Amino acid sequence: MSAAKIKAQSIIDENKVGPGKSILNLVTTDDGAAIQDALEEITSQRSVPNIFINKEHIGGNSDLQARKDELPQLLKDVGAL
């Protein structure tokens, strides 16, 4: 597990994101490479984690960390808390 994935998972866990969250591990998913290719096409981001909230692309771990203070409200707004 990459350091970026661990940090992103930690911030998600800290915010106690409830039911409805989906975490897809591209390493253990049969079509992970194809999914990563599709995500790159959609987001222009090849790296993982590739984070979405309510179908909105947030970015990677550094983007999530930069929005850490606004994350609780963002998650409340979409009913994830």
N, C-alpha and C positions, 0 to 999 in steps of 0.2 A: 504494500500500500504506500503510495507516495506521500511525502510530507504535505503537499498541497491538498490532497484528498483528506488527510487526517485533520488538517486545520479547518477545512470547509465543513467536514462532518461534525467537528467540535462546535462550531458556531451554530449549526443546525440543531444539535443536541441541546446546547445552552438555551436556545429559544423554545425548546419543548414543542417543536413542530408536531402537530397532531396527525390524525388519520388523513389520508389522501396524499401524503408525500410519497414520492416514488424515487428510489435510488437505483440506478441501473449500473451495474459493474460491467464495463465493456470487456474486461479481461475474462470474466467467467461466463459471459453471454456468447452463445454460439455464433451469432452474427454481429459481434462487437465491432469488428473492423468495418463492416458495411455501415453500421450505425454511426461510427466515428466519421466515416467519409461523408455521410449525409449531414451530420451536424456541422462539419466544416463547410459544406456547401451553403448551408442555411446561415451560419453565424460568422464565417471566415475565421473560426477559431479551431485549431487542430488539437490544442492541449486539453487535458482533463485535470480537474473536473470542469465540466461545461454546465453551468448552473442556470436553471430557468425557475421562475416563480410565476405561477398562474399563466403559463405560456409565454411569459416575457423573458427574453434572454438577459440574464444579469451579467454573465461573463464567466471568468474563472475565479479561483480562490482569491487572488489579489483584489479583484473587483468586489467580491463578497465582503472581504475584510474592510475595504474602503467604505462600504455602506453599512457596516456593523451597527452603528448607532441608530440608523433609520430602519433597520431590519425588523425589529419588533412591530413597529407601526405598519410596515409594508405587509407583514404576515397577517396582522389583524385585519387589514383592509381586504385581504383576499380570503378571509375565513380560515386561515391555517393555524390560528391560535385560539 
